[in-house]
Amino acid sequence: MQERIYLSPPHMSGNEMKYIQEAFDSNWIAPLGTNVDMFEEEICAYVGMEHGLALSSGTAGIHLALKYFDVGPGDYVFCSDLTFAGSCNPILYQYANPVFIDSEPETWNMSPIALEKAFEWAKKENKMPKAVIIVDLYGQSADYDALLPICEQYDVPVIEDAAEALGASYKGKKCGSFGHIGIFSFNGNKIITTSGGGMVVSNDEEAIKKMRFWATQSREPAKHYEHKEVGYNYRMSNICAGIGRGQLQALDRFIDNRKFIFQQYKDQLQELPFSFMPISDLGSPNYWLSVLTLNENVEFNPEYIINKLELLNIESRPLWKPMHLQPVFLDTPIFYHNETEYVCNQLFQYGVCLPSGSSMTNEQQSLVINTIKNIFTSVNK
Ligand SMILES: *Cc1c(COP(=O)(O)O)cnc(C)c1O
């Protein structure tokens, strides 16, 4: 069988070993060190934010951000419904209550209409959230000019979950820079990886300082390890940060590769009864994943396509299963874009994520494309 074609595998640029070697040469393996400091600076410079904090995961970043906004037991936090569980699990770490917000059809990101409804409900019920987590899904920015004024009107801070969107932009400004705090993930499947890791960025120096303190076990400045607050072991290692520095240098190239892959799918599969994730002209995505949605009249479901691709050792997946449909978030309130059509549910019902890795060859992509064409022609016979 041919070599497996993954959805979004790690892609090393060749520069990573240089920084790892530097860490070895100075025996600065862990915990912190030059690579961590430089990686924070380099991400900030790229994104256009003043302060950064490198962490062991993106989820840790969301947890610290929620803690910074004093989210605790019984509090409410709004969050995009169509996302990965890492966006909202930290709400439960703080024993707070999530409230999910549906997507809009234009970008598949948080619907301003649903957000407005949620705020009206919160005001009436006296359940005003302590923060709103807005996700930039599949590498495309949410519509911040529509969303931010609503949050400002109710004076609620925004955490931008840009875990999937490093390098994407909205009206010329980079994703990760729209909230009070932005977070990135460098997990193995993301557009750049540190093997595992994350970062929070902000222009609020105090916020980053406080989160850095909590992430380092809340160690007070004393030789004997004094602790007045509960802390976490959330920092990134100097080796991982070295990988990140090498990866960041290749990010723009990776985005070009993924954009090319998306265009190929679109051009070569345009006759078939599905469409691709709409690209809003307000921004420029990083094309992290190429995602299609089947037309409603297609007689088979995403699983059928995913299984057919799997027979040829090609990995593809459904969209993120909406959070309000997850057993762990049972009975969580959800606000819809539109009462007749639940956008998230529809996307989950009809969507397939295709192999999109920046290291995928033309031959590999041709195999994916031809396999999909064959699925549709053999069904129609
Ligand atoms: C990957 C991801 C996260 C979590 O990041 P980790 O580094 O895996 O903890 C959070 N939110 C979204 C939208 C993600 O895709």
The ligand as an SDF file (V2000), in Angstrom:
LIG
                    3D

 15 15  0  0  0  0  0  0  0  0999 V2000
   -5.5790   22.8620   18.6060 C   0  0  0  0  0  0  0  0  0  0  0  0
   -6.5990   23.7630   19.1400 C   0  0  0  0  0  0  0  0  0  0  0  0
   -6.6120   24.1540   20.4870 C   0  0  0  0  0  0  0  0  0  0  0  0
   -5.7400   23.5350   21.5480 C   0  0  0  0  0  0  0  0  0  0  0  0
   -4.3970   23.6260   21.3360 O   0  0  0  0  0  0  0  0  0  0  0  0
   -3.4180   22.5660   22.0370 P   0  0  0  0  0  0  0  0  0  0  0  0
   -2.0730   23.1440   21.7820 O   0  0  0  0  0  0  0  0  0  0  0  0
   -3.6310   21.2530   21.3290 O   0  0  0  0  0  0  0  0  0  0  0  0
   -3.7520   22.5090   23.4760 O   0  0  0  0  0  0  0  0  0  0  0  0
   -7.5520   25.0790   20.9110 C   0  0  0  0  0  0  0  0  0  0  0  0
   -8.4380   25.5960   20.0650 N   0  0  0  0  0  0  0  0  0  0  0  0
   -8.4760   25.2480   18.7740 C   0  0  0  0  0  0  0  0  0  0  0  0
   -9.4750   25.8910   17.8870 C   0  0  0  0  0  0  0  0  0  0  0  0
   -7.5790   24.2930   18.2680 C   0  0  0  0  0  0  0  0  0  0  0  0
   -7.6600   23.9250   16.9940 O   0  0  0  0  0  0  0  0  0  0  0  0
  1  2  1  0
  2  3  1  0
  2 14  2  0
  3  4  1  0
  3 10  2  0
  4  5  1  0
  5  6  1  0
  6  7  2  0
  6  8  1  0
  6  9  1  0
 10 11  1  0
 11 12  2  0
 12 13  1  0
 12 14  1  0
 14 15  1  0
M  END
$$$$
